[in-house]
Amino acid sequence: MGNKNRRDNIHFGCAQIRALPPKQAIKPTTTKTVGAKSKPVTVRIALLLTDRDILKLGANRDALLQGTARRAGCSIDILPKKDGTTEVGMVFAGSPIAVTKGKTWIKERLIQRNGFHL
């Protein structure tokens, strides 16, 4: 006679076939409207260098700083020296990771020029 399972009625000899609805494989997602995009965090760190440190960077220090800034993804600027001071500021600006990379590479360069190796 008939199948007692009412959810899956299949009658042989009849044209009526009722099966379960197909299962949904992907959950529907609701999208949230985003008001304003958040800006990436910009960090500025200054490294104080003496005249001796500037000389350690070498004659091609501008090319060295440009290459380091390009590889690290941050900007590196040497501030002008003020009268009566013995230190010069080197400013790194960019994302936290890029600033850390640039600062580390410059420090390593200064250490290697001093004769110490990491």
N, CA, C and O atoms as a printed pandas DataFrame, in Angstrom:
     atom_number atom_name residue_name chain_id  residue_number  x_coord  y_coord  z_coord
0              1         N          MET        A               1    0.810   -1.173    0.000
1              2        CA          MET        A               1    0.000    0.000    0.000
2              3         C          MET        A               1    0.859    1.244    0.000
3              4         O          MET        A               1    1.747    1.389   -0.840
4              5         N          GLY        A               2    0.609    2.119    0.910
5              6        CA          GLY        A               2    1.331    3.381    0.918
6              7         C          GLY        A               2    2.494    3.376    1.902
7              8         O          GLY        A               2    2.559    2.552    2.814
8              9         N          ASN        A               3    3.371    4.279    1.702
9             10        CA          ASN        A               3    4.518    4.445    2.576
10            11         C          ASN        A               3    4.079    5.254    3.783
11            12         O          ASN        A               3    3.409    6.276    3.643
12            13         N          LYS        A               4    4.467    4.785    4.999
13            14        CA          LYS        A               4    4.054    5.478    6.206
14            15         C          LYS        A               4    4.857    6.767    6.428
15            16         O          LYS        A               4    4.440    7.644    7.185
16            17         N          ASN        A               5    6.006    6.869    5.763
17            18        CA          ASN        A               5    6.813    8.084    5.877
18            19         C          ASN        A               5    6.178    9.171    5.016
19            20         O          ASN        A               5    6.271    9.123    3.789
20            21         N          ARG        A               6    5.553   10.123    5.632
21            22        CA          ARG        A               6    4.813   11.144    4.911
22            23         C          ARG        A               6    5.742   12.134    4.205
23            24         O          ARG        A               6    5.324   12.780    3.245
24            25         N          ARG        A               7    7.005   12.268    4.664
25            26        CA          ARG        A               7    7.908   13.243    4.067
26            27         C          ARG        A               7    8.424   12.780    2.714
27            28         O          ARG        A               7    8.757   13.608    1.866
28            29         N          ASP        A               8    8.494   11.500    2.503
29            30        CA          ASP        A               8    9.041   10.993    1.256
30            31         C          ASP        A               8    8.037   10.007    0.648
31            32         O          ASP        A               8    8.236    8.793    0.692
32            33         N          ASN        A               9    6.993   10.533    0.100
33            34        CA          ASN        A               9    5.964    9.677   -0.487
34            35         C          ASN        A               9    6.310    9.345   -1.926
35            36         O          ASN        A               9    6.364   10.219   -2.791
36            37         N          ILE        A              10    6.538    8.089   -2.156
37            38        CA          ILE        A              10    6.743    7.632   -3.523
38            39         C          ILE        A              10    5.713    6.530   -3.763
39            40         O          ILE        A              10    5.775    5.461   -3.156
40            41         N          HIS        A              11    4.810    6.800   -4.619
41            42        CA          HIS        A              11    3.780    5.804   -4.942
42            43         C          HIS        A              11    4.138    5.167   -6.261
43            44         O          HIS        A              11    4.227    5.827   -7.296
44            45         N          PHE        A              12    4.340    3.877   -6.196
45            46        CA          PHE        A              12    4.618    3.162   -7.429
46            47         C          PHE        A              12    3.327    2.996   -8.203
47            48         O          PHE        A              12    2.284    2.669   -7.637
48            49         N          GLY        A              13    3.404    3.218   -9.456
49            50        CA          GLY        A              13    2.221    3.113  -10.296
50            51         C          GLY        A              13    1.460    4.420  -10.368
51            52         O          GLY        A              13    0.516    4.531  -11.150
52            53         N          CYS        A              14    1.829    5.393   -9.595
53            54        CA          CYS        A              14    1.167    6.689   -9.632
54            55         C          CYS        A              14    2.131    7.723  -10.198
55            56         O          CYS        A              14    3.348    7.539  -10.170
56            57         N          ALA        A              15    1.593    8.761  -10.686
57            58        CA          ALA        A              15    2.413    9.823  -11.239
58            59         C          ALA        A              15    2.884   10.784  -10.154
59            60         O          ALA        A              15    3.674   11.691  -10.417
60            61         N          GLN        A              16    2.400   10.582   -8.949
61            62        CA          GLN        A              16    2.734   11.506   -7.871
62            63         C          GLN        A              16    4.030   11.053   -7.183
63            64         O          GLN        A              16    4.104    9.947   -6.647
64            65         N          ILE        A              17    5.060   11.931   -7.207
65            66        CA          ILE        A              17    6.317   11.662   -6.510
66            67         C          ILE        A              17    6.643   12.913   -5.695
67            68         O          ILE        A              17    6.741   14.017   -6.230
68            69         N          ARG        A              18    6.805   12.714   -4.408
69            70        CA          ARG        A              18    7.148   13.834   -3.534
70            71         C          ARG        A              18    8.414   13.473   -2.771
71            72         O          ARG        A              18    8.463   12.450   -2.089
72            73         N          ALA        A              19    9.428   14.305   -2.885
73            74        CA          ALA        A              19   10.694   14.040   -2.209
74            75         C          ALA        A              19   11.051   15.235   -1.329
75            76         O          ALA        A              19   10.410   16.285   -1.378
76            77         N          LEU        A              20   12.078   15.045   -0.537
77            78        CA          LEU        A              20   12.547   16.124    0.328
78            79         C          LEU        A              20   13.154   17.241   -0.506
79            80         O          LEU        A              20   13.693   16.985   -1.582
80            81         N          PRO        A              21   13.074   18.462   -0.030
81            82        CA          PRO        A              21   13.726   19.550   -0.754
82            83         C          PRO        A              21   15.250   19.369   -0.680
83            84         O          PRO        A              21   15.758   18.810    0.292
84            85         N          PRO        A              22   15.965   19.829   -1.682
85            86        CA          PRO        A              22   17.423   19.659   -1.651
86            87         C          PRO        A              22   18.040   20.467   -0.513
87            88         O          PRO        A              22   17.572   21.556   -0.179
88            89         N          LYS        A              23   19.089   19.918    0.068
89            90        CA          LYS        A              23   19.766   20.613    1.159
90            91         C          LYS        A              23   20.585   21.756    0.588
91            92         O          LYS        A              23   21.122   21.677   -0.517
92            93         N          GLN        A              24   20.663   22.799    1.358
93            94        CA          GLN        A              24   21.407   23.966    0.917
94            95         C          GLN        A              24   22.871   23.775    1.290
95            96         O          GLN        A              24   23.205   23.538    2.451
96            97         N          ALA        A              25   23.739   23.882    0.288
97            98        CA          ALA        A              25   25.156   23.642    0.509
98            99         C          ALA        A              25   25.868   24.878    1.050
99           100         O          ALA        A              25   26.823   24.756    1.818
100          101         N          ILE        A              26   25.423   26.038    0.665
101          102        CA          ILE        A              26   26.090   27.273    1.067
102          103         C          ILE        A              26   25.129   28.103    1.894
103          104         O          ILE        A              26   23.975   28.308    1.516
104          105         N          LYS        A              27   25.621   28.578    3.024
105          106        CA          LYS        A              27   24.784   29.433    3.859
106          107         C          LYS        A              27   24.662   30.806    3.214
107          108         O          LYS        A              27   25.634   31.329    2.669
108          109         N          PRO        A              28   23.490   31.380    3.273
109          110        CA          PRO        A              28   23.377   32.745    2.759
110          111         C          PRO        A              28   24.096   33.700    3.709
111          112         O          PRO        A              28   24.004   33.561    4.928
112          113         N          THR        A              29   24.794   34.647    3.155
113          114        CA          THR        A              29   25.500   35.615    3.986
114          115         C          THR        A              29   24.801   36.961    3.888
115          116         O          THR        A              29   24.288   37.357    2.841
116          117         N          THR        A              30   24.805   37.624    4.989
117          118        CA          THR        A              30   24.248   38.970    4.997
118          119         C          THR        A              30   25.410   39.942    4.944
119          120         O          THR        A              30   26.395   39.782    5.664
120          121         N          THR        A              31   25.299   40.928    4.110
121          122        CA          THR        A              31   26.370   41.911    3.990
122          123         C          THR        A              31   26.024   43.125    4.824
123          124         O          THR        A              31   24.889   43.601    4.833
124          125         N          LYS        A              32   27.028   43.610    5.519
125          126        CA          LYS        A              32   26.850   44.814    6.318
126          127         C          LYS        A              32   27.339   45.998    5.500
127          128         O          LYS        A              32   28.351   45.918    4.804
128          129         N          THR        A              33   26.623   47.066    5.594
129          130        CA          THR        A              33   27.059   48.265    4.882
130          131         C          THR        A              33   28.171   48.922    5.681
131          132         O          THR        A              33   28.051   49.135    6.887
132          133         N          VAL        A              34   29.225   49.230    5.005
133          134        CA          VAL        A              34   30.376   49.845    5.649
134          135         C          VAL        A              34   30.292   51.341    5.417
135          136         O          VAL        A              34   30.208   51.803    4.279
136          137         N          GLY        A              35   30.316   52.086    6.496
137          138        CA          GLY        A              35   30.217   53.538    6.385
138          139         C          GLY        A              35   31.446   54.144    5.756
139          140         O          GLY        A              35   31.424   54.517    4.583
140          141         N          ALA        A              36   32.495   54.246    6.499
141          142        CA          ALA        A              36   33.734   54.835    5.993
142          143         C          ALA        A              36   34.859   53.823    6.156
143          144         O          ALA        A              36   34.914   53.087    7.141
144          145         N          LYS        A              37   35.738   53.798    5.189
145          146        CA          LYS        A              37   36.872   52.883    5.277
146          147         C          LYS        A              37   37.836   53.392    6.338
147          148         O          LYS        A              37   38.080   54.592    6.460
148          149         N          SER        A              38   38.375   52.452    7.097
149          150        CA          SER        A              38   39.347   52.854    8.103
150          151         C          SER        A              38   40.704   53.061    7.438
151          152         O          SER        A              38   41.115   52.290    6.571
152          153         N          LYS        A              39   41.377   54.099    7.858
153          154        CA          LYS        A              39   42.676   54.419    7.276
154          155         C          LYS        A              39   43.737   53.522    7.905
155          156         O          LYS        A              39   43.641   53.166    9.079
156          157         N          PRO        A              40   44.748   53.157    7.119
157          158        CA          PRO        A              40   45.820   52.358    7.711
158          159         C          PRO        A              40   46.609   53.183    8.724
159          160         O          PRO        A              40   46.719   54.404    8.614
160          161         N          VAL        A              41   47.143   52.491    9.692
161          162        CA          VAL        A              41   47.886   53.154   10.756
162          163         C          VAL        A              41   49.246   53.598   10.221
163          164         O          VAL        A              41   49.959   52.812    9.597
164          165         N          THR        A              42   49.597   54.842   10.465
165          166        CA          THR        A              42   50.899   55.376   10.073
166          167         C          THR        A              42   51.697   55.671   11.331
167          168         O          THR        A              42   51.212   56.309   12.266
168          169         N          VAL        A              43   52.923   55.194   11.330
169          170        CA          VAL        A              43   53.800   55.356   12.485
170          171         C          VAL        A              43   54.996   56.197   12.072
171          172         O          VAL        A              43   55.513   56.058   10.964
172          173         N          ARG        A              44   55.429   57.070   12.970
173          174        CA          ARG        A              44   56.655   57.858   12.740
174          175         C          ARG        A              44   57.599   57.593   13.900
175          176         O          ARG        A              44   57.242   57.768   15.065
176          177         N          ILE        A              45   58.811   57.169   13.561
177          178        CA          ILE        A              45   59.832   56.891   14.569
178          179         C          ILE        A              45   61.093   57.645   14.177
179          180         O          ILE        A              45   61.479   57.657   13.008
180          181         N          ALA        A              46   61.728   58.268   15.149
181          182        CA          ALA        A              46   62.981   58.988   14.895
182          183         C          ALA        A              46   64.140   58.201   15.489
183          184         O          ALA        A              46   64.055   57.686   16.604
184          185         N          LEU        A              47   65.203   58.119   14.739
185          186        CA          LEU        A              47   66.434   57.474   15.182
186          187         C          LEU        A              47   67.502   58.562   15.214
187          188         O          LEU        A              47   67.737   59.229   14.206
188          189         N          LEU        A              48   68.146   58.745   16.357
189          190        CA          LEU        A              48   69.156   59.794   16.489
190          191         C          LEU        A              48   70.514   59.247   16.080
191          192         O          LEU        A              48   70.956   58.220   16.595
192          193         N          LEU        A              49   71.173   59.928   15.159
193          194        CA          LEU        A              49   72.477   59.517   14.656
194          195         C          LEU        A              49   73.499   60.608   14.928
195          196         O          LEU        A              49   73.187   61.797   14.857
196          197         N          THR        A              50   74.707   60.199   15.235
197          198        CA          THR        A              50   75.797   61.156   15.407
198          199         C          THR        A              50   76.462   61.385   14.051
199          200         O          THR        A              50   76.156   60.705   13.072
200          201         N          ASP        A              51   77.373   62.352   14.014
201          202        CA          ASP        A              51   78.115   62.604   12.771
202          203         C          ASP        A              51   78.906   61.371   12.350
203          204         O          ASP        A              51   79.051   61.085   11.161
204          205         N          ARG        A              52   79.411   60.652   13.336
205          206        CA          ARG        A              52   80.160   59.422   13.049
206          207         C          ARG        A              52   79.265   58.374   12.384
207          208         O          ARG        A              52   79.692   57.677   11.464
208          209         N          ASP        A              53   78.019   58.271   12.859
209          210        CA          ASP        A              53   77.075   57.320   12.260
210          211         C          ASP        A              53   76.761   57.692   10.815
211          212         O          ASP        A              53   76.652   56.816    9.956
212          213         N          ILE        A              54   76.619   58.970   10.549
213          214        CA          ILE        A              54   76.339   59.424    9.185
214          215         C          ILE        A              54   77.501   59.063    8.265
215          216         O          ILE        A              54   77.292   58.657    7.123
216          217         N          LEU        A              55   78.731   59.214    8.769
217          218        CA          LEU        A              55   79.897   58.836    7.966
218          219         C          LEU        A              55   79.951   57.330    7.725
219          220         O          LEU        A              55   80.414   56.887    6.674
220          221         N          LYS        A              56   79.476   56.534    8.700
221          222        CA          LYS        A              56   79.465   55.075    8.549
222          223         C          LYS        A              56   78.529   54.628    7.433
223          224         O          LYS        A              56   78.749   53.590    6.808
224          225         N          LEU        A              57   77.495   55.405    7.187
225          226        CA          LEU        A              57   76.561   55.026    6.121
226          227         C          LEU        A              57   77.223   55.105    4.756
227          228         O          LEU        A              57   76.762   54.479    3.802
228          229         N          GLY        A              58   78.286   55.860    4.660
229          230        CA          GLY        A              58   79.058   55.891    3.422
230          231         C          GLY        A              58   78.737   57.081    2.551
231          232         O          GLY        A              58   77.843   57.877    2.837
232          233         N          ALA        A              59   79.510   57.174    1.461
233          234        CA          ALA        A              59   79.348   58.297    0.530
234          235         C          ALA        A              59   78.032   58.207   -0.230
235          236         O          ALA        A              59   77.466   59.230   -0.616
236          237         N          ASN        A              60   77.551   57.014   -0.444
237          238        CA          ASN        A              60   76.301   56.818   -1.192
238          239         C          ASN        A              60   75.114   56.674   -0.242
239          240         O          ASN        A              60   74.216   55.869   -0.487
240          241         N          ARG        A              61   75.108   57.450    0.839
241          242        CA          ARG        A              61   74.045   57.268    1.828
242          243         C          ARG        A              61   72.666   57.613    1.280
243          244         O          ARG        A              61   71.674   57.016    1.698
244          245         N          ASP        A              62   72.583   58.569    0.350
245          246        CA          ASP        A              62   71.271   58.901   -0.222
246          247         C          ASP        A              62   70.715   57.719   -1.007
247          248         O          ASP        A              62   69.531   57.401   -0.897
248          249         N          ALA        A              63   71.563   57.070   -1.798
249          250        CA          ALA        A              63   71.124   55.892   -2.551
250          251         C          ALA        A              63   70.791   54.745   -1.604
251          252         O          ALA        A              63   69.839   54.000   -1.835
252          253         N          LEU        A              64   71.575   54.606   -0.539
253          254        CA          LEU        A              64   71.316   53.564    0.457
254          255         C          LEU        A              64   69.966   53.787    1.127
255          256         O          LEU        A              64   69.189   52.846    1.289
256          257         N          LEU        A              65   69.686   55.021    1.516
257          258        CA          LEU        A              65   68.414   55.325    2.174
258          259         C          LEU        A              65   67.237   55.145    1.227
259          260         O          LEU        A              65   66.188   54.644    1.632
260          261         N          GLN        A              66   67.398   55.549   -0.034
261          262        CA          GLN        A              66   66.314   55.368   -1.008
262          263         C          GLN        A              66   66.041   53.890   -1.252
263          264         O          GLN        A              66   64.884   53.477   -1.321
264          265         N          GLY        A              67   67.096   53.092   -1.384
265          266        CA          GLY        A              67   66.921   51.657   -1.601
266          267         C          GLY        A              67   66.298   50.969   -0.406
267          268         O          GLY        A              67   65.428   50.112   -0.561
268          269         N          THR        A              68   66.741   51.341    0.795
269          270        CA          THR        A              68   66.176   50.761    2.010
270          271         C          THR        A              68   64.714   51.150    2.155
271          272         O          THR        A              68   63.883   50.318    2.519
272          273         N          ALA        A              69   64.395   52.400    1.875
273          274        CA          ALA        A              69   63.003   52.857    1.969
274          275         C          ALA        A              69   62.124   52.132    0.956
275          276         O          ALA        A              69   60.992   51.768    1.274
276          277         N          ARG        A              70   62.626   51.917   -0.249
277          278        CA          ARG        A              70   61.847   51.232   -1.282
278          279         C          ARG        A              70   61.604   49.770   -0.898
279          280         O          ARG        A              70   60.492   49.265   -1.050
280          281         N          ARG        A              71   62.647   49.090   -0.397
281          282        CA          ARG        A              71   62.498   47.683   -0.028
282          283         C          ARG        A              71   61.607   47.510    1.195
283          284         O          ARG        A              71   60.817   46.568    1.257
284          285         N          ALA        A              72   61.727   48.405    2.161
285          286        CA          ALA        A              72   60.946   48.288    3.390
286          287         C          ALA        A              72   59.518   48.781    3.201
287          288         O          ALA        A              72   58.612   48.318    3.895
288          289         N          GLY        A              73   59.299   49.711    2.278
289          290        CA          GLY        A              73   57.961   50.252    2.062
290          291         C          GLY        A              73   57.637   51.426    2.968
291          292         O          GLY        A              73   56.465   51.701    3.226
292          293         N          CYS        A              74   58.651   52.118    3.452
293          294        CA          CYS        A              74   58.420   53.291    4.299
294          295         C          CYS        A              74   59.225   54.461    3.746
295          296         O          CYS        A              74   60.027   54.297    2.827
296          297         N          SER        A              75   59.004   55.630    4.309
297          298        CA          SER        A              75   59.805   56.785    3.894
298          299         C          SER        A              75   60.848   57.067    4.971
299          300         O          SER        A              75   60.573   56.971    6.167
300          301         N          ILE        A              76   62.049   57.415    4.519
301          302        CA          ILE        A              76   63.155   57.707    5.431
302          303         C          ILE        A              76   63.686   59.090    5.081
303          304         O          ILE        A              76   64.029   59.358    3.930
304          305         N          ASP        A              77   63.749   59.955    6.069
305          306        CA          ASP        A              77   64.254   61.315    5.873
306          307         C          ASP        A              77   65.288   61.627    6.942
307          308         O          ASP        A              77   65.140   61.235    8.099
308          309         N          ILE        A              78   66.330   62.332    6.544
309          310        CA          ILE        A              78   67.306   62.839    7.506
310          311         C          ILE        A              78   66.978   64.303    7.740
311          312         O          ILE        A              78   66.944   65.104    6.806
312          313         N          LEU        A              79   66.738   64.638    8.998
313          314        CA          LEU        A              79   66.400   66.014    9.347
314          315         C          LEU        A              79   67.654   66.876    9.304
315          316         O          LEU        A              79   68.753   66.376    9.545
316          317         N          PRO        A              80   67.508   68.155    9.003
317          318        CA          PRO        A              80   68.688   69.029    8.997
318          319         C          PRO        A              80   69.257   69.185   10.407
319          320         O          PRO        A              80   68.530   69.170   11.401
320          321         N          LYS        A              81   70.555   69.331   10.457
321          322        CA          LYS        A              81   71.242   69.458   11.741
322          323         C          LYS        A              81   71.054   70.868   12.290
323          324         O          LYS        A              81   71.217   71.855   11.572
324          325         N          LYS        A              82   70.711   70.948   13.568
325          326        CA          LYS        A              82   70.547   72.246   14.223
326          327         C          LYS        A              82   71.889   72.700   14.782
327          328         O          LYS        A              82   72.753   71.883   15.101
328          329         N          ASP        A              83   72.045   73.987   14.893
329          330        CA          ASP        A              83   73.299   74.543   15.423
330          331         C          ASP        A              83   73.498   74.121   16.875
331          332         O          ASP        A              83   72.572   74.180   17.685
332          333         N          GLY        A              84   74.713   73.698   17.188
333          334        CA          GLY        A              84   75.043   73.345   18.563
334          335         C          GLY        A              84   74.688   71.923   18.954
335          336         O          GLY        A              84   74.929   71.536   20.098
336          337         N          THR        A              85   74.135   71.141   18.071
337          338        CA          THR        A              85   73.802   69.754   18.395
338          339         C          THR        A              85   74.781   68.822   17.698
339          340         O          THR        A              85   75.333   69.142   16.645
340          341         N          THR        A              86   74.980   67.676   18.303
341          342        CA          THR        A              86   75.880   66.687   17.707
342          343         C          THR        A              86   75.116   65.529   17.091
343          344         O          THR        A              86   75.716   64.615   16.527
344          345         N          GLU        A              87   73.798   65.566   17.196
345          346        CA          GLU        A              87   72.986   64.462   16.684
346          347         C          GLU        A              87   72.083   64.931   15.559
347          348         O          GLU        A              87   71.660   66.086   15.513
348          349         N          VAL        A              88   71.803   64.016   14.663
349          350        CA          VAL        A              88   70.906   64.266   13.540
350          351         C          VAL        A              88   69.764   63.261   13.647
351          352         O          VAL        A              88   69.989   62.095   13.973
352          353         N          GLY        A              89   68.559   63.702   13.377
353          354        CA          GLY        A              89   67.413   62.806   13.434
354          355         C          GLY        A              89   67.130   62.172   12.087
355          356         O          GLY        A              89   67.111   62.850   11.060
356          357         N          MET        A              90   66.911   60.865   12.099
357          358        CA          MET        A              90   66.488   60.146   10.899
358          359         C          MET        A              90   65.068   59.665   11.178
359          360         O          MET        A              90   64.850   58.897   12.115
360          361         N          VAL        A              91   64.110   60.104   10.383
361          362        CA          VAL        A              91   62.703   59.820   10.634
362          363         C          VAL        A              91   62.223   58.736    9.676
363          364         O          VAL        A              91   62.422   58.827    8.464
364          365         N          PHE        A              92   61.588   57.710   10.238
365          366        CA          PHE        A              92   60.970   56.630    9.478
366          367         C          PHE        A              92   59.461   56.802    9.598
367          368         O          PHE        A              92   58.948   56.978   10.704
368          369         N          ALA        A              93   58.747   56.756    8.487
369          370        CA          ALA        A              93   57.292   56.898    8.509
370          371         C          ALA        A              93   56.673   55.853    7.595
371          372         O          ALA        A              93   57.189   55.578    6.511
372          373         N          GLY        A              94   55.563   55.272    8.041
373          374        CA          GLY        A              94   54.859   54.265    7.249
374          375         C          GLY        A              94   54.099   53.324    8.162
375          376         O          GLY        A              94   53.802   53.663    9.307
376          377         N          SER        A              95   53.784   52.141    7.655
377          378        CA          SER        A              95   53.087   51.149    8.468
378          379         C          SER        A              95   54.044   50.632    9.541
379          380         O          SER        A              95   55.260   50.722    9.372
380          381         N          PRO        A              96   53.520   50.093   10.638
381          382        CA          PRO        A              96   54.406   49.620   11.709
382          383         C          PRO        A              96   55.421   48.571   11.247
383          384         O          PRO        A              96   56.571   48.589   11.686
384          385         N          ILE        A              97   55.009   47.673   10.378
385          386        CA          ILE        A              97   55.919   46.630    9.897
386          387         C          ILE        A              97   56.999   47.233    9.013
387          388         O          ILE        A              97   58.171   46.878    9.140
388          389         N          ALA        A              98   56.620   48.141    8.119
389          390        CA          ALA        A              98   57.590   48.758    7.212
390          391         C          ALA        A              98   58.603   49.604    7.973
391          392         O          ALA        A              98   59.791   49.592    7.650
392          393         N          VAL        A              99   58.143   50.332    8.978
393          394        CA          VAL        A              99   59.045   51.167    9.769
394          395         C          VAL        A              99   60.039   50.294   10.535
395          396         O          VAL        A              99   61.223   50.620   10.620
396          397         N          THR        A             100   59.554   49.193   11.089
397          398        CA          THR        A             100   60.435   48.282   11.816
398          399         C          THR        A             100   61.488   47.680   10.899
399          400         O          THR        A             100   62.655   47.570   11.275
400          401         N          LYS        A             101   61.076   47.287    9.693
401          402        CA          LYS        A             101   62.035   46.733    8.726
402          403         C          LYS        A             101   63.111   47.754    8.374
403          404         O          LYS        A             101   64.302   47.445    8.424
404          405         N          GLY        A             102   62.700   48.956    8.022
405          406        CA          GLY        A             102   63.651   49.988    7.625
406          407         C          GLY        A             102   64.621   50.343    8.736
407          408         O          GLY        A             102   65.823   50.474    8.503
408          409         N          LYS        A             103   64.093   50.501    9.953
409          410        CA          LYS        A             103   64.936   50.852   11.096
410          411         C          LYS        A             103   65.934   49.735   11.397
411          412         O          LYS        A             103   67.098   50.004   11.693
412          413         N          THR        A             104   65.485   48.494   11.323
413          414        CA          THR        A             104   66.368   47.354   11.575
414          415         C          THR        A             104   67.478   47.277   10.540
415          416         O          THR        A             104   68.631   47.025   10.892
416          417         N          TRP        A             105   67.154   47.488    9.269
417          418        CA          TRP        A             105   68.171   47.409    8.214
418          419         C          TRP        A             105   69.218   48.510    8.359
419          420         O          TRP        A             105   70.403   48.273    8.129
420          421         N          ILE        A             106   68.789   49.708    8.737
421          422        CA          ILE        A             106   69.753   50.799    8.931
422          423         C          ILE        A             106   70.645   50.499   10.138
423          424         O          ILE        A             106   71.855   50.718   10.081
424          425         N          LYS        A             107   70.057   50.000   11.229
425          426        CA          LYS        A             107   70.858   49.652   12.405
426          427         C          LYS        A             107   71.872   48.559   12.075
427          428         O          LYS        A             107   73.026   48.631   12.499
428          429         N          GLU        A             108   71.441   47.544   11.317
429          430        CA          GLU        A             108   72.364   46.478   10.926
430          431         C          GLU        A             108   73.498   47.028   10.073
431          432         O          GLU        A             108   74.648   46.608   10.210
432          433         N          ARG        A             109   73.176   47.955    9.206
433          434        CA          ARG        A             109   74.203   48.563    8.354
434          435         C          ARG        A             109   75.225   49.320    9.205
435          436         O          ARG        A             109   76.426   49.247    8.945
436          437         N          LEU        A             110   74.753   50.041   10.215
437          438        CA          LEU        A             110   75.666   50.774   11.093
438          439         C          LEU        A             110   76.533   49.820   11.913
439          440         O          LEU        A             110   77.715   50.090   12.126
440          441         N          ILE        A             111   75.964   48.717   12.370
441          442        CA          ILE        A             111   76.727   47.744   13.153
442          443         C          ILE        A             111   77.783   47.071   12.283
443          444         O          ILE        A             111   78.913   46.871   12.729
444          445         N          GLN        A             112   77.433   46.719   11.051
445          446        CA          GLN        A             112   78.395   46.073   10.160
446          447         C          GLN        A             112   79.535   47.014    9.810
447          448         O          GLN        A             112   80.679   46.575    9.698
448          449         N          ARG        A             113   79.255   48.277    9.639
449          450        CA          ARG        A             113   80.299   49.251    9.325
450          451         C          ARG        A             113   81.225   49.476   10.519
451          452         O          ARG        A             113   82.358   49.929   10.356
452          453         N          ASN        A             114   80.742   49.161   11.709
453          454        CA          ASN        A             114   81.540   49.352   12.909
454          455         C          ASN        A             114   82.496   48.184   13.132
455          456         O          ASN        A             114   83.376   48.267   13.989
456          457         N          GLY        A             115   82.341   47.109   12.385
457          458        CA          GLY        A             115   83.211   45.954   12.536
458          459         C          GLY        A             115   82.561   44.830   13.309
459          460         O          GLY        A             115   83.121   43.737   13.384
460          461         N          PHE        A             116   81.403   45.064   13.883
461          462        CA          PHE        A             116   80.691   44.011   14.594
462          463         C          PHE        A             116   79.734   43.345   13.627
463          464         O          PHE        A             116   79.159   44.005   12.762
464          465         N          HIS        A             117   79.564   42.058   13.768
465          466        CA          HIS        A             117   78.629   41.332   12.908
466          467         C          HIS        A             117   77.599   40.651   13.786
467          468         O          HIS        A             117   77.920   40.161   14.869
468          469         N          LEU        A             118   76.379   40.623   13.325
469          470        CA          LEU        A             118   75.299   39.987   14.088
470          471         C          LEU        A             118   75.370   38.494   14.001
471          472         O          LEU        A             118   74.537   37.801   14.585
